[in-house]
Amino acid sequence: MNEKELIRAALEARKRSYSPYSKFQVGAALLTASGIIYTGCNIENAAYSPTNCAERTAFFKAVSDGNYKFQAIAIAGGPEDAETLTLCAPCGVCRQVMMEFCNPKTFRILLAKSEEDYEEFALEELLPLGFGPNNLKE
């Protein structure tokens, strides 16, 4: 799986965003260790707090299918009428979900404006001193 394929899947997922309130569409494509891609989009709610981010949608779909090991995620977001996208980083809650399932040193996060224009980060760069399952071991 190359970066462009993963980003392309995130850009496609963005088109399915349900964002009537913010008008900010986000798509995510999550790559499992076995090579399966799970996509997600943001899904808003009039009550706001039940809103779910694209990244968590992808993670929850994968986990509900029994996948718990991940290599990378591509994220693409911006206003629904944007001609060009800007980098869209995951929120703190999504970073914490990533910390639950991913190795912070090796899990790759691709923030994409397009297939050709993106930046790559390790989870530990976006969540320094993160708290995860290993913190609960003796």
PyMOL CGO cylinders between C-alpha atoms (Angstrom):
from pymol import cmd
from pymol.cgo import CYLINDER

trace = [
    CYLINDER, 0.00, 0.00, 0.00, 1.44, 3.33, -0.95, 0.3, 1, 1, 1, 1, 1, 1,
    CYLINDER, 1.44, 3.33, -0.95, 0.65, 6.73, 0.52, 0.3, 1, 1, 1, 1, 1, 1,
    CYLINDER, 0.65, 6.73, 0.52, -1.24, 7.95, -2.55, 0.3, 1, 1, 1, 1, 1, 1,
    CYLINDER, -1.24, 7.95, -2.55, -3.72, 5.05, -2.40, 0.3, 1, 1, 1, 1, 1, 1,
    CYLINDER, -3.72, 5.05, -2.40, -4.40, 5.70, 1.27, 0.3, 1, 1, 1, 1, 1, 1,
    CYLINDER, -4.40, 5.70, 1.27, -4.83, 9.43, 0.70, 0.3, 1, 1, 1, 1, 1, 1,
    CYLINDER, -4.83, 9.43, 0.70, -7.11, 8.77, -2.29, 0.3, 1, 1, 1, 1, 1, 1,
    CYLINDER, -7.11, 8.77, -2.29, -9.34, 6.65, -0.04, 0.3, 1, 1, 1, 1, 1, 1,
    CYLINDER, -9.34, 6.65, -0.04, -9.47, 9.45, 2.57, 0.3, 1, 1, 1, 1, 1, 1,
    CYLINDER, -9.47, 9.45, 2.57, -10.39, 12.00, -0.08, 0.3, 1, 1, 1, 1, 1, 1,
    CYLINDER, -10.39, 12.00, -0.08, -13.21, 9.73, -1.29, 0.3, 1, 1, 1, 1, 1, 1,
    CYLINDER, -13.21, 9.73, -1.29, -14.45, 9.17, 2.28, 0.3, 1, 1, 1, 1, 1, 1,
    CYLINDER, -14.45, 9.17, 2.28, -14.55, 12.94, 2.78, 0.3, 1, 1, 1, 1, 1, 1,
    CYLINDER, -14.55, 12.94, 2.78, -17.25, 13.13, 0.10, 0.3, 1, 1, 1, 1, 1, 1,
    CYLINDER, -17.25, 13.13, 0.10, -19.56, 11.06, 2.35, 0.3, 1, 1, 1, 1, 1, 1,
    CYLINDER, -19.56, 11.06, 2.35, -19.24, 13.44, 5.30, 0.3, 1, 1, 1, 1, 1, 1,
    CYLINDER, -19.24, 13.44, 5.30, -22.46, 14.30, 7.10, 0.3, 1, 1, 1, 1, 1, 1,
    CYLINDER, -22.46, 14.30, 7.10, -21.62, 17.83, 8.22, 0.3, 1, 1, 1, 1, 1, 1,
    CYLINDER, -21.62, 17.83, 8.22, -24.72, 20.04, 7.86, 0.3, 1, 1, 1, 1, 1, 1,
    CYLINDER, -24.72, 20.04, 7.86, -23.76, 22.24, 10.83, 0.3, 1, 1, 1, 1, 1, 1,
    CYLINDER, -23.76, 22.24, 10.83, -20.04, 22.93, 10.50, 0.3, 1, 1, 1, 1, 1, 1,
    CYLINDER, -20.04, 22.93, 10.50, -19.88, 22.38, 6.73, 0.3, 1, 1, 1, 1, 1, 1,
    CYLINDER, -19.88, 22.38, 6.73, -16.36, 21.02, 7.44, 0.3, 1, 1, 1, 1, 1, 1,
    CYLINDER, -16.36, 21.02, 7.44, -15.91, 17.67, 5.70, 0.3, 1, 1, 1, 1, 1, 1,
    CYLINDER, -15.91, 17.67, 5.70, -13.31, 15.19, 6.90, 0.3, 1, 1, 1, 1, 1, 1,
    CYLINDER, -13.31, 15.19, 6.90, -12.39, 11.78, 5.50, 0.3, 1, 1, 1, 1, 1, 1,
    CYLINDER, -12.39, 11.78, 5.50, -10.00, 9.21, 6.93, 0.3, 1, 1, 1, 1, 1, 1,
    CYLINDER, -10.00, 9.21, 6.93, -8.52, 5.98, 5.59, 0.3, 1, 1, 1, 1, 1, 1,
    CYLINDER, -8.52, 5.98, 5.59, -7.01, 3.59, 8.12, 0.3, 1, 1, 1, 1, 1, 1,
    CYLINDER, -7.01, 3.59, 8.12, -4.57, 0.88, 7.06, 0.3, 1, 1, 1, 1, 1, 1,
    CYLINDER, -4.57, 0.88, 7.06, -4.50, -2.30, 9.14, 0.3, 1, 1, 1, 1, 1, 1,
    CYLINDER, -4.50, -2.30, 9.14, -1.40, -4.42, 9.66, 0.3, 1, 1, 1, 1, 1, 1,
    CYLINDER, -1.40, -4.42, 9.66, -2.95, -7.00, 7.32, 0.3, 1, 1, 1, 1, 1, 1,
    CYLINDER, -2.95, -7.00, 7.32, -3.38, -4.45, 4.51, 0.3, 1, 1, 1, 1, 1, 1,
    CYLINDER, -3.38, -4.45, 4.51, -7.13, -3.77, 4.80, 0.3, 1, 1, 1, 1, 1, 1,
    CYLINDER, -7.13, -3.77, 4.80, -8.28, -0.16, 4.48, 0.3, 1, 1, 1, 1, 1, 1,
    CYLINDER, -8.28, -0.16, 4.48, -11.17, 1.11, 6.59, 0.3, 1, 1, 1, 1, 1, 1,
    CYLINDER, -11.17, 1.11, 6.59, -12.60, 4.51, 5.74, 0.3, 1, 1, 1, 1, 1, 1,
    CYLINDER, -12.60, 4.51, 5.74, -14.54, 6.94, 7.86, 0.3, 1, 1, 1, 1, 1, 1,
    CYLINDER, -14.54, 6.94, 7.86, -16.09, 10.37, 7.59, 0.3, 1, 1, 1, 1, 1, 1,
    CYLINDER, -16.09, 10.37, 7.59, -17.22, 12.85, 10.18, 0.3, 1, 1, 1, 1, 1, 1,
    CYLINDER, -17.22, 12.85, 10.18, -20.84, 12.43, 11.21, 0.3, 1, 1, 1, 1, 1, 1,
    CYLINDER, -20.84, 12.43, 11.21, -22.40, 15.42, 12.94, 0.3, 1, 1, 1, 1, 1, 1,
    CYLINDER, -22.40, 15.42, 12.94, -25.44, 15.62, 15.18, 0.3, 1, 1, 1, 1, 1, 1,
    CYLINDER, -25.44, 15.62, 15.18, -27.68, 18.55, 16.06, 0.3, 1, 1, 1, 1, 1, 1,
    CYLINDER, -27.68, 18.55, 16.06, -26.88, 17.95, 19.74, 0.3, 1, 1, 1, 1, 1, 1,
    CYLINDER, -26.88, 17.95, 19.74, -23.16, 18.34, 18.88, 0.3, 1, 1, 1, 1, 1, 1,
    CYLINDER, -23.16, 18.34, 18.88, -21.66, 16.03, 21.55, 0.3, 1, 1, 1, 1, 1, 1,
    CYLINDER, -21.66, 16.03, 21.55, -22.79, 12.82, 19.75, 0.3, 1, 1, 1, 1, 1, 1,
    CYLINDER, -22.79, 12.82, 19.75, -20.80, 13.96, 16.68, 0.3, 1, 1, 1, 1, 1, 1,
    CYLINDER, -20.80, 13.96, 16.68, -18.10, 11.47, 15.63, 0.3, 1, 1, 1, 1, 1, 1,
    CYLINDER, -18.10, 11.47, 15.63, -14.87, 12.32, 13.85, 0.3, 1, 1, 1, 1, 1, 1,
    CYLINDER, -14.87, 12.32, 13.85, -13.76, 10.61, 10.64, 0.3, 1, 1, 1, 1, 1, 1,
    CYLINDER, -13.76, 10.61, 10.64, -10.74, 9.03, 12.31, 0.3, 1, 1, 1, 1, 1, 1,
    CYLINDER, -10.74, 9.03, 12.31, -12.74, 7.43, 15.11, 0.3, 1, 1, 1, 1, 1, 1,
    CYLINDER, -12.74, 7.43, 15.11, -15.36, 6.24, 12.61, 0.3, 1, 1, 1, 1, 1, 1,
    CYLINDER, -15.36, 6.24, 12.61, -12.61, 4.38, 10.71, 0.3, 1, 1, 1, 1, 1, 1,
    CYLINDER, -12.61, 4.38, 10.71, -11.09, 2.95, 13.90, 0.3, 1, 1, 1, 1, 1, 1,
    CYLINDER, -11.09, 2.95, 13.90, -14.42, 1.81, 15.29, 0.3, 1, 1, 1, 1, 1, 1,
    CYLINDER, -14.42, 1.81, 15.29, -15.36, 0.12, 12.00, 0.3, 1, 1, 1, 1, 1, 1,
    CYLINDER, -15.36, 0.12, 12.00, -12.04, -1.73, 11.98, 0.3, 1, 1, 1, 1, 1, 1,
    CYLINDER, -12.04, -1.73, 11.98, -12.20, -2.76, 15.63, 0.3, 1, 1, 1, 1, 1, 1,
    CYLINDER, -12.20, -2.76, 15.63, -15.82, -3.90, 15.26, 0.3, 1, 1, 1, 1, 1, 1,
    CYLINDER, -15.82, -3.90, 15.26, -14.55, -6.20, 12.48, 0.3, 1, 1, 1, 1, 1, 1,
    CYLINDER, -14.55, -6.20, 12.48, -11.88, -7.65, 14.79, 0.3, 1, 1, 1, 1, 1, 1,
    CYLINDER, -11.88, -7.65, 14.79, -8.89, -5.65, 13.56, 0.3, 1, 1, 1, 1, 1, 1,
    CYLINDER, -8.89, -5.65, 13.56, -6.69, -4.22, 16.33, 0.3, 1, 1, 1, 1, 1, 1,
    CYLINDER, -6.69, -4.22, 16.33, -3.32, -3.61, 14.63, 0.3, 1, 1, 1, 1, 1, 1,
    CYLINDER, -3.32, -3.61, 14.63, -2.72, -0.61, 12.43, 0.3, 1, 1, 1, 1, 1, 1,
    CYLINDER, -2.72, -0.61, 12.43, 0.05, 0.84, 10.29, 0.3, 1, 1, 1, 1, 1, 1,
    CYLINDER, 0.05, 0.84, 10.29, -1.14, 4.25, 9.13, 0.3, 1, 1, 1, 1, 1, 1,
    CYLINDER, -1.14, 4.25, 9.13, -4.03, 6.66, 8.67, 0.3, 1, 1, 1, 1, 1, 1,
    CYLINDER, -4.03, 6.66, 8.67, -4.56, 9.35, 6.04, 0.3, 1, 1, 1, 1, 1, 1,
    CYLINDER, -4.56, 9.35, 6.04, -6.73, 12.34, 6.93, 0.3, 1, 1, 1, 1, 1, 1,
    CYLINDER, -6.73, 12.34, 6.93, -8.13, 14.94, 4.54, 0.3, 1, 1, 1, 1, 1, 1,
    CYLINDER, -8.13, 14.94, 4.54, -10.41, 17.75, 5.62, 0.3, 1, 1, 1, 1, 1, 1,
    CYLINDER, -10.41, 17.75, 5.62, -11.68, 21.22, 4.93, 0.3, 1, 1, 1, 1, 1, 1,
    CYLINDER, -11.68, 21.22, 4.93, -14.75, 23.31, 4.22, 0.3, 1, 1, 1, 1, 1, 1,
    CYLINDER, -14.75, 23.31, 4.22, -17.20, 21.56, 1.89, 0.3, 1, 1, 1, 1, 1, 1,
    CYLINDER, -17.20, 21.56, 1.89, -16.75, 24.16, -0.84, 0.3, 1, 1, 1, 1, 1, 1,
    CYLINDER, -16.75, 24.16, -0.84, -12.95, 24.39, -0.57, 0.3, 1, 1, 1, 1, 1, 1,
    CYLINDER, -12.95, 24.39, -0.57, -11.10, 24.39, -3.86, 0.3, 1, 1, 1, 1, 1, 1,
    CYLINDER, -11.10, 24.39, -3.86, -7.90, 23.39, -2.07, 0.3, 1, 1, 1, 1, 1, 1,
    CYLINDER, -7.90, 23.39, -2.07, -7.55, 21.70, 1.29, 0.3, 1, 1, 1, 1, 1, 1,
    CYLINDER, -7.55, 21.70, 1.29, -5.29, 22.65, 4.17, 0.3, 1, 1, 1, 1, 1, 1,
    CYLINDER, -5.29, 22.65, 4.17, -3.70, 20.16, 6.56, 0.3, 1, 1, 1, 1, 1, 1,
    CYLINDER, -3.70, 20.16, 6.56, -6.29, 18.78, 8.97, 0.3, 1, 1, 1, 1, 1, 1,
    CYLINDER, -6.29, 18.78, 8.97, -4.80, 17.26, 12.11, 0.3, 1, 1, 1, 1, 1, 1,
    CYLINDER, -4.80, 17.26, 12.11, -6.77, 14.82, 14.30, 0.3, 1, 1, 1, 1, 1, 1,
    CYLINDER, -6.77, 14.82, 14.30, -8.40, 16.20, 17.43, 0.3, 1, 1, 1, 1, 1, 1,
    CYLINDER, -8.40, 16.20, 17.43, -7.17, 15.22, 20.89, 0.3, 1, 1, 1, 1, 1, 1,
    CYLINDER, -7.17, 15.22, 20.89, -9.86, 12.56, 21.36, 0.3, 1, 1, 1, 1, 1, 1,
    CYLINDER, -9.86, 12.56, 21.36, -8.90, 10.89, 18.07, 0.3, 1, 1, 1, 1, 1, 1,
    CYLINDER, -8.90, 10.89, 18.07, -5.23, 10.99, 19.04, 0.3, 1, 1, 1, 1, 1, 1,
    CYLINDER, -5.23, 10.99, 19.04, -6.12, 9.22, 22.29, 0.3, 1, 1, 1, 1, 1, 1,
    CYLINDER, -6.12, 9.22, 22.29, -8.05, 6.53, 20.38, 0.3, 1, 1, 1, 1, 1, 1,
    CYLINDER, -8.05, 6.53, 20.38, -4.99, 6.05, 18.17, 0.3, 1, 1, 1, 1, 1, 1,
    CYLINDER, -4.99, 6.05, 18.17, -2.86, 5.68, 21.31, 0.3, 1, 1, 1, 1, 1, 1,
    CYLINDER, -2.86, 5.68, 21.31, -5.09, 2.83, 22.46, 0.3, 1, 1, 1, 1, 1, 1,
    CYLINDER, -5.09, 2.83, 22.46, -4.41, 0.73, 19.37, 0.3, 1, 1, 1, 1, 1, 1,
    CYLINDER, -4.41, 0.73, 19.37, -1.19, 1.98, 17.77, 0.3, 1, 1, 1, 1, 1, 1,
    CYLINDER, -1.19, 1.98, 17.77, 2.51, 2.04, 18.48, 0.3, 1, 1, 1, 1, 1, 1,
    CYLINDER, 2.51, 2.04, 18.48, 3.24, 5.76, 18.97, 0.3, 1, 1, 1, 1, 1, 1,
    CYLINDER, 3.24, 5.76, 18.97, 6.72, 5.40, 17.47, 0.3, 1, 1, 1, 1, 1, 1,
    CYLINDER, 6.72, 5.40, 17.47, 5.74, 3.57, 14.28, 0.3, 1, 1, 1, 1, 1, 1,
    CYLINDER, 5.74, 3.57, 14.28, 2.11, 4.50, 13.54, 0.3, 1, 1, 1, 1, 1, 1,
    CYLINDER, 2.11, 4.50, 13.54, 2.11, 6.95, 10.60, 0.3, 1, 1, 1, 1, 1, 1,
    CYLINDER, 2.11, 6.95, 10.60, -0.35, 9.82, 10.28, 0.3, 1, 1, 1, 1, 1, 1,
    CYLINDER, -0.35, 9.82, 10.28, -0.62, 11.39, 6.82, 0.3, 1, 1, 1, 1, 1, 1,
    CYLINDER, -0.62, 11.39, 6.82, -2.23, 14.83, 6.76, 0.3, 1, 1, 1, 1, 1, 1,
    CYLINDER, -2.23, 14.83, 6.76, -3.23, 15.43, 3.15, 0.3, 1, 1, 1, 1, 1, 1,
    CYLINDER, -3.23, 15.43, 3.15, -4.14, 18.39, 1.01, 0.3, 1, 1, 1, 1, 1, 1,
    CYLINDER, -4.14, 18.39, 1.01, -4.06, 16.09, -2.05, 0.3, 1, 1, 1, 1, 1, 1,
    CYLINDER, -4.06, 16.09, -2.05, -2.44, 12.83, -3.16, 0.3, 1, 1, 1, 1, 1, 1,
    CYLINDER, -2.44, 12.83, -3.16, 0.74, 14.70, -3.96, 0.3, 1, 1, 1, 1, 1, 1,
    CYLINDER, 0.74, 14.70, -3.96, 0.75, 17.26, -1.14, 0.3, 1, 1, 1, 1, 1, 1,
    CYLINDER, 0.75, 17.26, -1.14, 0.83, 15.84, 2.37, 0.3, 1, 1, 1, 1, 1, 1,
    CYLINDER, 0.83, 15.84, 2.37, 2.88, 15.73, 5.56, 0.3, 1, 1, 1, 1, 1, 1,
    CYLINDER, 2.88, 15.73, 5.56, 3.67, 12.63, 7.58, 0.3, 1, 1, 1, 1, 1, 1,
    CYLINDER, 3.67, 12.63, 7.58, 3.97, 12.34, 11.36, 0.3, 1, 1, 1, 1, 1, 1,
    CYLINDER, 3.97, 12.34, 11.36, 4.45, 9.58, 13.90, 0.3, 1, 1, 1, 1, 1, 1,
    CYLINDER, 4.45, 9.58, 13.90, 1.72, 9.43, 16.55, 0.3, 1, 1, 1, 1, 1, 1,
    CYLINDER, 1.72, 9.43, 16.55, 4.24, 10.33, 19.25, 0.3, 1, 1, 1, 1, 1, 1,
    CYLINDER, 4.24, 10.33, 19.25, 4.90, 13.63, 17.45, 0.3, 1, 1, 1, 1, 1, 1,
    CYLINDER, 4.90, 13.63, 17.45, 1.22, 14.59, 17.64, 0.3, 1, 1, 1, 1, 1, 1,
    CYLINDER, 1.22, 14.59, 17.64, 0.66, 13.14, 21.13, 0.3, 1, 1, 1, 1, 1, 1,
    CYLINDER, 0.66, 13.14, 21.13, 3.88, 13.54, 23.12, 0.3, 1, 1, 1, 1, 1, 1,
    CYLINDER, 3.88, 13.54, 23.12, 3.91, 11.74, 26.46, 0.3, 1, 1, 1, 1, 1, 1,
    CYLINDER, 3.91, 11.74, 26.46, 0.68, 9.98, 25.48, 0.3, 1, 1, 1, 1, 1, 1,
    CYLINDER, 0.68, 9.98, 25.48, -1.08, 7.68, 27.95, 0.3, 1, 1, 1, 1, 1, 1,
    CYLINDER, -1.08, 7.68, 27.95, -1.89, 4.22, 26.62, 0.3, 1, 1, 1, 1, 1, 1,
    CYLINDER, -1.89, 4.22, 26.62, -2.25, 0.56, 27.53, 0.3, 1, 1, 1, 1, 1, 1,
    CYLINDER, -2.25, 0.56, 27.53, 1.47, 0.19, 28.33, 0.3, 1, 1, 1, 1, 1, 1,
    CYLINDER, 1.47, 0.19, 28.33, 1.11, 2.78, 31.10, 0.3, 1, 1, 1, 1, 1, 1,
    CYLINDER, 1.11, 2.78, 31.10, -1.18, 0.36, 32.95, 0.3, 1, 1, 1, 1, 1, 1,
    CYLINDER, -1.18, 0.36, 32.95, 1.29, -2.52, 32.94, 0.3, 1, 1, 1, 1, 1, 1,
    CYLINDER, 1.29, -2.52, 32.94, 3.55, -3.20, 35.89, 0.3, 1, 1, 1, 1, 1, 1,
]
cmd.load_cgo(trace, "trace")
